[in-house]
Amino acid sequence: MTLRTEILAAANDHIDSGTFLSELRTAVSYPTESGKPEGRDALNAYLDDILTQLLEDMGCAVDRWDRWDGSDNSFLLGTRMESPELPTVLCYGHADVVDGHEGRWAGGRNPWEVSVQEGHWYGRGTADNKGQHLVNLAALRLLLAHQGKLGFNLKFLFECGEEIGSPNLAEFAASHQDELSADVFIASDGPRLNAHTPTIFLGARGGASFELTAKLRPSSYHSGNWGGLLRNPATTLAAAIGTLVDGHGRVQIPGLLPVALPGSVRRALAGVEILPGPEDPAVDEGWGDESLSPAERVYGWNTLEVLALGAADLENPVNAIPGTAQAILQLRYVTGTDTNGLERRLQDHLDAKGFDMVKARVTTVFPASRLDPDNPWVAWASQSITETTGTAPAILPNIGGSLPNHVFEDILGLPTLWVPHSYPGCLQHAPNEHMLESIAREGLQIACGLFHDLGQAQVPVLEQRRTAAHA
């Protein structure tokens, strides 16, 4: 039995013995809700009792920055340096969770206690993100236990504010580039393509949210007396939105789209199928840009969604033309999309279409980023996962949602590999969030295989160093 096989077998035992589930139960019991003031004490305790202890037990030096630079975010970094000649990996996780939604879980489940039912491990944070970072920490510990070393240098960064937008994470990374320097970034968050397919994603789409407001008059006026004489703001707003995105979900402004779908992205997505699970909605036929495959639409292209739309009182409508209508829209976008001057460009477009009475206001913009699928680290990780599972992983250029990937790629300049240990139906921000035992098992084996292989000689950074030295 090779050392790699031995470590993978130990990963199985770690699940079968209930050791991992016990650790997950303990982690979930800390109500680390970053959106609530009382969650701050739980976060501090989680850093002290769980993360610091695990990292120190692995021989890491631990540094901590509470409410860094006056922000609502705290950071913890565990560092184990074995040799400057070895590759260095930066790992990442977040200690915070969203609101627990007590009283809304099926069967009276307590969000702060792990409930087990038919291979589902229910509890707040099981999928996002405690279960996922505990898998990676367990893999690192198993590697140390079986070979007495990692074979690479480790830096493991945790933040306490991902669920509230990662405040000051970018500024923290920019101010601590030396402490966070590495050769590759490997982390686990977000979902796999589906429950059965090992997945690597290489970045995240960005998001730009904006308001459209048609405020035409301070009062409403009787629809019988004034209909046909007064412009209706709701009708106007609906028509204005239709010039941005049509009734079939197709973006109408070239300036809200990337220039092209790169060949490397198209090749990576060529075999990817969108297969909704039993709890997921069916994919709507005829929605979105039909020149693109479903996978290209969500993982390689932009979408413009209306998040909210209203005028007057929908619960108690009256026979009157409303004075104001408002909508909230969000552009989910990939790299290659120009968001500079977005508000001005939106307003210029509306004005040109005759909707100058509709005012655009951009509220938030967060960046898109992704690693090129042709980067050699992608092939390395794919080969490792294939060897572990017997199945080639799905390679997604980016997930459809958003994560702070730009911090690690753009600010720290790292190739970014995300290997998720969850799936789309995990309900991570809702009642009944859960981790699947099957994914925890396979995810732990995948992580053990990746970290074992990172400690071997054939990794891209060492090949690059040899080439540079020879030159």
C-alpha positions as CSV (number, residue, x, y, z in Angstrom):
1,M,0.0,0.0,0.0
2,T,1.4,3.4,-1.0
3,L,1.5,6.3,1.4
4,R,-1.1,8.1,-0.7
5,T,-3.5,5.0,-0.5
6,E,-2.9,4.7,3.2
7,I,-3.8,8.4,3.8
8,L,-7.0,8.0,1.7
9,A,-8.0,4.9,3.7
10,A,-7.4,7.0,6.9
11,A,-9.8,9.6,5.5
12,N,-12.5,7.0,5.2
13,D,-11.9,5.9,8.7
14,H,-12.1,9.5,9.9
15,I,-15.7,9.5,8.6
16,D,-16.7,6.0,9.5
17,S,-15.5,6.4,13.1
18,G,-17.7,9.4,13.6
19,T,-14.6,11.6,14.4
20,F,-15.4,14.2,11.7
21,L,-19.1,14.3,12.6
22,S,-18.2,14.9,16.3
23,E,-15.9,17.8,15.3
24,L,-18.6,19.2,13.1
25,R,-21.1,19.1,15.9
26,T,-18.8,21.0,18.2
27,A,-18.1,23.7,15.5
28,V,-21.8,24.1,14.7
29,S,-22.6,24.7,18.3
30,Y,-21.0,28.1,18.2
31,P,-23.7,30.6,16.8
32,T,-21.1,32.7,14.9
33,E,-23.7,35.0,13.2
34,S,-21.7,37.9,11.8
35,G,-24.9,39.8,11.1
36,K,-25.8,40.0,14.8
37,P,-24.0,41.9,17.5
38,E,-24.2,38.8,19.8
39,G,-22.4,36.8,17.2
40,R,-19.2,38.6,17.9
41,D,-18.6,36.7,21.2
42,A,-19.3,33.4,19.5
43,L,-16.9,34.2,16.7
44,N,-14.1,35.1,19.2
45,A,-14.8,31.8,21.0
46,Y,-14.7,29.9,17.8
47,L,-11.4,31.4,16.9
48,D,-10.0,30.6,20.4
49,D,-11.4,27.2,21.0
50,I,-11.6,25.6,17.6
51,L,-9.4,27.2,14.9
52,T,-6.4,28.3,17.1
53,Q,-6.3,25.0,18.8
54,L,-6.4,23.0,15.6
55,L,-3.7,25.1,13.9
56,E,-1.4,25.1,16.9
57,D,-1.8,21.3,17.2
58,M,-0.5,21.2,13.6
59,G,2.6,23.1,14.5
60,C,1.4,26.4,13.1
61,A,2.3,29.8,14.5
62,V,-1.0,31.7,14.9
63,D,-1.5,35.4,14.4
64,R,-4.8,37.2,15.0
65,W,-6.2,40.6,14.2
66,D,-9.5,41.4,16.0
67,R,-11.7,43.9,14.2
68,W,-8.8,44.9,12.0
69,D,-8.5,48.6,11.3
70,G,-11.8,49.3,13.1
71,S,-13.8,47.1,10.8
72,D,-16.4,44.5,11.6
73,N,-14.1,41.8,10.4
74,S,-11.4,39.8,12.3
75,F,-8.7,37.7,10.7
76,L,-6.7,34.7,11.9
77,L,-3.6,33.2,10.1
78,G,-2.0,29.9,10.9
79,T,1.5,29.5,9.4
80,R,3.7,26.4,9.2
81,M,7.0,26.9,7.3
82,E,8.9,23.7,6.6
83,S,11.4,25.0,4.1
84,P,11.9,27.9,1.7
85,E,12.6,25.4,-1.0
86,L,9.2,23.9,-0.8
87,P,6.0,25.3,-2.4
88,T,3.7,27.4,-0.2
89,V,-0.1,27.0,-0.3
90,L,-2.5,29.7,1.1
91,C,-5.8,28.2,2.3
92,Y,-8.9,30.1,3.3
93,G,-12.1,29.7,5.2
94,H,-14.7,31.8,7.0
95,A,-15.7,31.3,10.6
96,D,-19.0,33.3,10.4
97,V,-22.4,32.1,9.4
98,V,-25.7,33.7,8.4
99,D,-28.7,34.1,10.7
100,G,-29.7,30.7,12.2
101,H,-33.4,31.1,11.5
102,E,-34.4,29.5,14.8
103,G,-37.9,28.1,14.8
104,R,-38.1,27.7,11.0
105,W,-36.2,24.4,10.6
106,A,-38.2,21.3,9.7
107,G,-39.0,18.9,12.5
108,G,-38.1,21.4,15.1
109,R,-34.4,21.1,14.4
110,N,-32.0,23.3,16.3
111,P,-29.7,25.1,13.9
112,W,-26.9,25.0,16.5
113,E,-27.1,21.2,16.8
114,V,-26.2,18.8,14.0
115,S,-29.1,16.5,13.2
116,V,-28.5,13.4,11.1
117,Q,-31.1,12.0,8.7
118,E,-30.5,9.7,5.7
119,G,-27.0,10.9,5.0
120,H,-27.9,14.6,5.6
121,W,-26.1,16.5,8.3
122,Y,-28.3,19.4,9.2
123,G,-27.1,22.5,11.0
124,R,-26.1,26.1,10.4
125,G,-22.6,26.2,9.0
126,T,-22.4,22.5,8.0
127,A,-22.1,23.5,4.4
128,D,-21.1,27.2,4.6
129,N,-18.4,27.2,5.7
130,K,-17.5,25.2,8.8
131,G,-18.0,21.8,7.3
132,Q,-15.9,22.7,4.3
133,H,-12.9,24.2,6.2
134,L,-13.0,21.4,8.7
135,V,-12.6,18.9,5.9
136,N,-9.4,20.6,4.7
137,L,-8.1,20.9,8.3
138,A,-8.8,17.2,8.8
139,A,-6.9,16.4,5.6
140,L,-3.9,18.4,6.7
141,R,-3.9,16.7,10.1
142,L,-4.1,13.2,8.5
143,L,-1.2,14.0,6.3
144,L,0.9,15.1,9.3
145,A,-0.1,12.0,11.2
146,H,1.0,9.6,8.5
147,Q,4.2,11.2,7.3
148,G,5.3,13.6,10.1
149,K,5.4,16.5,7.7
150,L,3.4,18.2,5.1
151,G,6.0,18.5,2.4
152,F,5.0,22.1,1.7
153,N,4.6,25.3,3.6
154,L,1.1,26.1,4.8
155,K,-0.7,29.4,5.4
156,F,-4.3,29.1,6.5
157,L,-6.3,32.4,6.6
158,F,-9.7,32.7,8.3
159,E,-12.0,35.7,8.3
160,C,-15.1,36.5,10.4
161,G,-17.1,38.6,7.9
162,E,-17.6,36.7,4.6
163,E,-21.4,36.6,5.1
164,I,-21.5,40.4,5.5
165,G,-19.5,41.1,2.4
166,S,-15.9,40.4,3.7
167,P,-15.4,44.0,5.0
168,N,-11.7,45.1,4.7
169,L,-10.5,41.7,3.5
170,A,-9.0,43.3,0.4
171,E,-7.3,46.1,2.5
172,F,-6.1,43.5,4.9
173,A,-4.6,41.4,2.2
174,A,-2.9,44.4,0.6
175,S,-1.4,45.4,3.9
176,H,-0.1,41.8,4.7
177,Q,1.2,40.6,1.3
178,D,4.4,39.2,2.8
179,E,2.5,37.2,5.5
180,L,0.1,35.9,2.8
181,S,2.6,35.3,0.0
182,A,2.3,31.8,-1.5
183,D,2.6,29.9,-4.8
184,V,-1.0,28.7,-5.0
185,F,-4.3,29.3,-3.4
186,I,-6.5,26.3,-2.5
187,A,-9.8,26.7,-0.6
188,S,-13.3,25.2,-0.3
189,D,-16.5,27.2,-0.3
190,G,-19.6,27.4,-2.5
191,P,-21.1,24.4,-4.3
192,R,-20.0,21.6,-6.6
193,L,-21.6,21.4,-10.0
194,N,-23.9,18.8,-8.5
195,A,-23.8,16.3,-5.6
196,H,-22.1,13.6,-7.6
197,T,-19.5,15.5,-9.5
198,P,-16.1,16.5,-8.0
199,T,-15.5,20.1,-9.1
200,I,-12.8,22.7,-9.4
201,F,-13.9,26.3,-9.9
202,L,-11.3,29.0,-10.7
203,G,-13.0,32.2,-9.7
204,A,-16.3,34.0,-9.2
205,R,-18.6,36.3,-11.1
206,G,-18.8,39.8,-10.0
207,G,-22.0,41.7,-9.2
208,A,-23.3,45.2,-9.8
209,S,-26.6,46.2,-8.2
210,F,-28.5,49.3,-9.2
211,E,-31.8,51.0,-8.6
212,L,-34.1,52.4,-11.4
213,T,-36.6,54.9,-10.1
214,A,-39.4,56.7,-12.0
215,K,-40.6,59.4,-9.6
216,L,-43.1,61.4,-11.6
217,R,-45.3,63.1,-9.1
218,P,-45.8,63.1,-5.3
219,S,-49.3,61.8,-5.3
220,S,-51.5,59.2,-7.0
221,Y,-54.3,60.3,-9.2
222,H,-57.7,58.6,-10.1
223,S,-57.2,56.2,-13.0
224,G,-60.6,57.0,-14.5
225,N,-60.2,60.8,-14.4
226,W,-56.6,60.8,-15.4
227,G,-55.9,57.6,-17.3
228,G,-54.6,58.4,-20.8
229,L,-53.4,61.8,-19.6
230,L,-50.8,61.0,-17.0
231,R,-47.7,59.0,-17.6
232,N,-47.8,55.8,-15.5
233,P,-44.5,55.3,-13.8
234,A,-44.9,51.5,-13.5
235,T,-45.6,51.1,-17.2
236,T,-42.7,53.4,-18.0
237,L,-40.3,51.5,-15.7
238,A,-41.3,48.2,-17.1
239,A,-40.6,49.4,-20.6
240,A,-37.3,50.9,-19.6
241,I,-36.2,47.6,-18.1
242,G,-37.1,45.9,-21.3
243,T,-34.5,48.0,-23.1
244,L,-31.9,46.6,-20.7
245,V,-33.0,42.9,-20.6
246,D,-35.8,41.5,-22.7
247,G,-38.7,39.3,-21.6
248,H,-36.7,36.2,-22.4
249,G,-33.7,37.1,-20.2
250,R,-31.4,38.3,-22.9
251,V,-29.2,41.3,-22.1
252,Q,-29.9,44.1,-24.7
253,I,-26.9,46.4,-24.2
254,P,-23.5,45.2,-25.5
255,G,-21.8,47.3,-22.9
256,L,-23.2,45.1,-20.2
257,L,-21.5,42.0,-21.7
258,P,-18.0,40.8,-22.0
259,V,-16.3,41.2,-25.4
260,A,-16.2,37.4,-26.0
261,L,-16.2,34.0,-24.4
262,P,-12.5,33.0,-24.3
263,G,-11.6,29.7,-26.0
264,S,-10.2,28.3,-22.8
265,V,-13.4,28.9,-21.0
266,R,-15.5,27.4,-23.8
267,R,-13.3,24.3,-23.8
268,A,-13.6,23.9,-20.0
269,L,-17.4,24.1,-20.2
270,A,-17.8,22.0,-23.3
271,G,-18.8,18.8,-21.3
272,V,-20.5,20.5,-18.4
273,E,-24.2,19.7,-18.0
274,I,-26.6,21.5,-15.7
275,L,-28.5,18.7,-14.0
276,P,-30.8,20.1,-11.2
277,G,-31.3,17.9,-8.2
278,P,-34.7,16.7,-6.8
279,E,-35.0,19.8,-4.7
280,D,-33.9,22.2,-7.4
281,P,-36.1,24.0,-9.9
282,A,-36.1,22.9,-13.5
283,V,-34.1,24.9,-16.0
284,D,-36.5,27.0,-18.1
285,E,-36.4,26.4,-21.8
286,G,-36.1,29.5,-24.0
287,W,-34.6,31.7,-21.2
288,G,-31.3,33.5,-21.7
289,D,-29.0,33.7,-24.6
290,E,-29.7,30.5,-26.6
291,S,-26.5,30.9,-28.6
292,L,-24.8,29.8,-25.4
293,S,-25.1,26.4,-23.6
294,P,-26.7,26.5,-20.2
295,A,-23.3,26.0,-18.6
296,E,-21.8,28.9,-20.6
297,R,-24.7,31.1,-19.5
298,V,-24.2,30.7,-15.8
299,Y,-20.5,30.0,-15.6
300,G,-19.1,32.0,-18.5
301,W,-21.4,34.9,-19.3
302,N,-23.4,37.8,-17.8
303,T,-27.0,37.9,-16.7
304,L,-29.1,40.8,-15.7
305,E,-31.8,40.0,-13.1
306,V,-34.7,42.1,-11.7
307,L,-34.5,41.4,-7.9
308,A,-37.4,43.6,-6.9
309,L,-40.1,45.6,-8.7
310,G,-43.0,47.6,-7.4
311,A,-45.3,50.6,-7.4
312,A,-48.1,51.6,-5.0
313,D,-49.4,49.0,-2.6
314,L,-49.7,45.5,-4.1
315,E,-51.6,44.2,-1.1
316,N,-54.2,46.9,-1.2
317,P,-54.4,48.4,-4.7
318,V,-56.6,51.4,-5.4
319,N,-58.0,52.8,-8.6
320,A,-55.2,55.4,-9.0
321,I,-52.2,55.9,-11.2
322,P,-49.2,55.7,-8.8
323,G,-46.7,58.6,-8.5
324,T,-43.5,56.5,-8.3
325,A,-42.2,53.1,-9.4
326,Q,-38.9,51.5,-8.4
327,A,-36.9,48.4,-9.4
328,I,-33.7,46.8,-8.1
329,L,-31.6,45.0,-10.7
330,Q,-28.3,43.1,-10.5
331,L,-25.8,42.4,-13.2
332,R,-23.8,39.2,-12.5
333,Y,-20.7,39.5,-14.7
334,V,-17.5,37.7,-15.6
335,T,-14.1,39.1,-16.2
336,G,-13.8,41.2,-19.4
337,T,-16.9,43.3,-18.5
338,D,-16.3,47.0,-18.2
339,T,-18.0,48.3,-15.1
340,N,-16.2,51.7,-15.0
341,G,-18.8,54.5,-15.2
342,L,-21.6,52.0,-15.2
343,E,-24.2,54.5,-13.7
344,R,-23.5,57.1,-16.3
345,R,-23.7,54.5,-19.1
346,L,-27.0,53.2,-17.8
347,Q,-28.4,56.7,-17.6
348,D,-27.2,57.7,-21.1
349,H,-28.8,54.5,-22.5
350,L,-32.2,55.3,-20.8
351,D,-32.0,58.9,-22.0
352,A,-31.3,57.8,-25.6
353,K,-34.3,55.4,-25.5
354,G,-36.6,58.2,-24.3
355,F,-36.7,57.2,-20.7
356,D,-34.9,60.2,-19.2
357,M,-37.6,60.3,-16.4
358,V,-36.2,57.0,-15.1
359,K,-33.1,57.6,-13.0
360,A,-30.3,55.0,-12.5
361,R,-28.3,54.7,-9.3
362,V,-25.5,52.1,-8.8
363,T,-25.5,50.9,-5.2
364,T,-22.8,48.2,-5.1
365,V,-20.1,46.7,-7.3
366,F,-17.9,43.8,-6.5
367,P,-15.2,42.5,-8.8
368,A,-15.2,39.4,-11.0
369,S,-12.0,37.3,-11.3
370,R,-11.0,33.9,-12.5
371,L,-7.9,31.9,-13.3
372,D,-7.4,30.9,-16.9
373,P,-8.5,27.2,-17.3
374,D,-5.2,26.6,-19.3
375,N,-3.1,27.5,-16.2
376,P,-0.9,24.4,-15.3
377,W,-2.2,24.4,-11.8
378,V,-5.6,23.5,-13.1
379,A,-4.3,20.4,-14.9
380,W,-2.3,19.5,-11.8
381,A,-5.4,19.6,-9.5
382,S,-7.6,17.9,-12.0
383,Q,-5.1,15.0,-12.3
384,S,-4.9,14.7,-8.5
385,I,-8.7,14.5,-8.1
386,T,-9.0,12.1,-11.0
387,E,-6.5,9.8,-9.4
388,T,-8.3,10.0,-6.0
389,T,-11.9,9.5,-7.3
390,G,-11.5,7.8,-10.6
391,T,-13.6,10.6,-12.1
392,A,-12.3,13.7,-13.9
393,P,-13.7,16.7,-12.1
394,A,-15.9,19.4,-13.7
395,I,-13.8,22.5,-14.2
396,L,-15.8,25.7,-13.9
397,P,-14.0,28.9,-14.9
398,N,-16.0,30.6,-12.1
399,I,-19.1,29.9,-10.0
400,G,-22.2,31.7,-10.9
401,G,-22.3,33.5,-7.5
402,S,-19.7,35.5,-5.8
403,L,-16.8,34.9,-3.4
404,P,-13.8,37.2,-2.6
405,N,-11.6,35.4,-5.2
406,H,-10.4,38.8,-6.5
407,V,-8.5,39.4,-3.2
408,F,-6.4,36.3,-3.8
409,E,-6.0,36.5,-7.5
410,D,-5.8,40.2,-8.2
411,I,-4.3,41.6,-4.9
412,L,-2.1,38.6,-3.9
413,G,-1.4,37.5,-7.5
414,L,-2.1,33.8,-6.8
415,P,-3.5,31.0,-9.1
416,T,-6.8,30.2,-7.4
417,L,-8.2,26.7,-7.1
418,W,-11.6,26.3,-5.3
419,V,-12.5,22.6,-4.5
420,P,-16.0,22.7,-2.9
421,H,-17.3,20.1,-0.5
422,S,-20.9,21.1,-0.9
423,Y,-23.6,21.1,-3.6
424,P,-26.3,23.4,-4.9
425,G,-29.2,21.9,-2.9
426,C,-27.5,22.4,0.5
427,L,-29.8,25.3,1.5
428,Q,-26.8,27.2,2.9
429,H,-28.5,30.5,3.6
430,A,-31.9,29.0,4.5
431,P,-33.4,26.8,7.2
432,N,-32.4,23.2,6.9
433,E,-28.8,23.9,5.7
434,H,-27.0,20.6,5.5
435,M,-23.8,18.8,4.4
436,L,-24.1,15.4,2.7
437,E,-22.1,12.6,4.3
438,S,-21.2,11.3,0.9
439,I,-19.6,14.6,-0.1
440,A,-17.8,14.9,3.2
441,R,-16.3,11.5,2.7
442,E,-15.3,12.1,-0.9
443,G,-14.2,15.7,-0.1
444,L,-11.9,14.5,2.6
445,Q,-10.3,12.0,0.3
446,I,-9.9,14.7,-2.4
447,A,-8.3,17.1,0.0
448,C,-6.0,14.4,1.3
449,G,-5.0,13.6,-2.2
450,L,-4.4,17.2,-3.2
451,F,-2.3,18.0,-0.1
452,H,-0.3,14.8,-0.5
453,D,0.4,15.5,-4.1
454,L,1.3,19.1,-3.3
455,G,4.1,17.7,-1.2
456,Q,5.6,15.8,-4.1
457,A,8.1,17.1,-6.6
458,Q,5.9,17.4,-9.6
459,V,4.0,20.7,-9.0
460,P,3.9,23.6,-11.4
461,V,5.8,26.1,-9.2
462,L,8.8,23.8,-8.8
463,E,8.9,23.2,-12.5
464,Q,8.8,26.9,-13.0
465,R,11.7,27.4,-10.6
466,R,13.8,24.7,-12.3
467,T,13.2,26.4,-15.7
468,A,14.2,29.8,-14.3
469,A,17.3,28.4,-12.7
470,H,18.3,26.6,-15.9
471,A,17.8,29.8,-17.9
